[in-house]
Amino acid sequence: MRVEPTAGSFKVMIPCELCGREFQFGPHRYAGRKVVSWNIMICETCDQMNHDGLDPHRHPELMRRLQAERVALRRLPGGFIAIPAFGH
């Protein structure tokens, strides 16, 4: 997390744990969300682009961490992983 000063204010920048890019997460703009059950932050672009599931082969470190933490994953057709909805 990084706080970036702006004209008369500031913005909080958070790295997306899927793509690595930073996104604004307050104040006034929230360009991503927390996936609570996975304990990660993702940008709205990754959230929208993976609406039909996350390819586990593209995110091996995340998959290893989720498996180590024994997080229940919901598999979709084609082997993709469902990203939990808001609040989950």
C-alpha positions as CSV (number, residue, x, y, z in Angstrom):
1,M,0.0,0.0,0.0
2,R,1.2,3.5,-0.8
3,V,-0.3,6.9,-0.1
4,E,0.0,9.3,-2.9
5,P,-0.5,13.1,-2.4
6,T,-2.8,14.9,-4.8
7,A,-3.9,18.5,-5.0
8,G,-5.2,19.2,-1.5
9,S,-5.8,15.5,-0.7
10,F,-4.3,12.1,-1.1
11,K,-5.1,8.7,-2.6
12,V,-4.4,5.2,-1.4
13,M,-2.8,2.9,-4.0
14,I,-3.0,-0.9,-3.5
15,P,-1.2,-3.5,-5.7
16,C,-3.6,-6.0,-7.3
17,E,-2.6,-9.5,-6.3
18,L,-3.5,-11.0,-9.7
19,C,-1.9,-8.6,-12.2
20,G,0.5,-6.6,-9.9
21,R,-0.7,-3.2,-11.1
22,E,-1.6,-0.6,-8.5
23,F,-5.2,0.7,-8.2
24,Q,-6.8,3.4,-6.2
25,F,-8.6,2.3,-3.1
26,G,-9.9,5.5,-1.5
27,P,-10.7,8.1,-0.7
28,H,-13.6,8.7,-3.2
29,R,-12.6,6.1,-5.7
30,Y,-12.4,2.3,-5.1
31,A,-11.1,0.7,-8.3
32,G,-11.0,-2.8,-6.9
33,R,-12.1,-4.9,-4.0
34,K,-11.0,-7.3,-1.3
35,V,-11.8,-11.0,-1.8
36,V,-12.4,-11.7,1.8
37,S,-12.2,-15.5,1.9
38,W,-9.0,-15.4,-0.1
39,N,-7.6,-12.4,1.9
40,I,-6.4,-10.6,-1.3
41,M,-7.0,-7.3,-3.1
42,I,-7.9,-7.3,-6.8
43,C,-8.4,-4.5,-9.3
44,E,-11.7,-4.0,-11.0
45,T,-10.1,-4.9,-14.4
46,C,-9.0,-8.4,-13.1
47,D,-12.3,-8.8,-11.4
48,Q,-14.2,-8.1,-14.6
49,M,-11.8,-10.0,-16.9
50,N,-12.1,-13.1,-14.8
51,H,-15.9,-13.1,-14.3
52,D,-16.0,-16.5,-15.8
53,G,-13.3,-17.9,-13.5
54,L,-9.6,-17.7,-12.8
55,D,-7.1,-19.8,-14.6
56,P,-5.1,-21.5,-11.8
57,H,-2.1,-22.1,-14.2
58,R,-1.7,-18.3,-14.6
59,H,-1.5,-17.7,-10.9
60,P,0.5,-20.6,-9.4
61,E,1.7,-18.6,-6.3
62,L,-1.8,-17.7,-5.4
63,M,-3.0,-21.3,-5.8
64,R,-0.2,-22.6,-3.6
65,R,-1.0,-20.1,-0.9
66,L,-4.8,-20.8,-1.0
67,Q,-4.1,-24.5,-0.9
68,A,-1.6,-24.1,2.0
69,E,-4.3,-22.1,3.9
70,R,-6.9,-24.8,3.0
71,V,-9.2,-22.3,1.4
72,A,-12.2,-24.1,-0.3
73,L,-12.1,-23.4,-4.0
74,R,-15.1,-23.7,-6.3
75,R,-14.1,-25.3,-9.6
76,L,-15.9,-24.3,-12.8
77,P,-16.0,-26.0,-16.1
78,G,-12.6,-26.1,-17.9
79,G,-10.8,-26.2,-14.5
80,F,-11.2,-22.5,-13.8
81,I,-11.7,-21.3,-10.2
82,A,-14.6,-19.1,-9.3
83,I,-13.6,-15.8,-7.6
84,P,-15.8,-15.4,-4.5
85,A,-18.5,-12.6,-4.7
86,F,-18.4,-9.4,-2.8
87,G,-18.3,-10.0,1.0
88,H,-17.1,-13.6,0.6
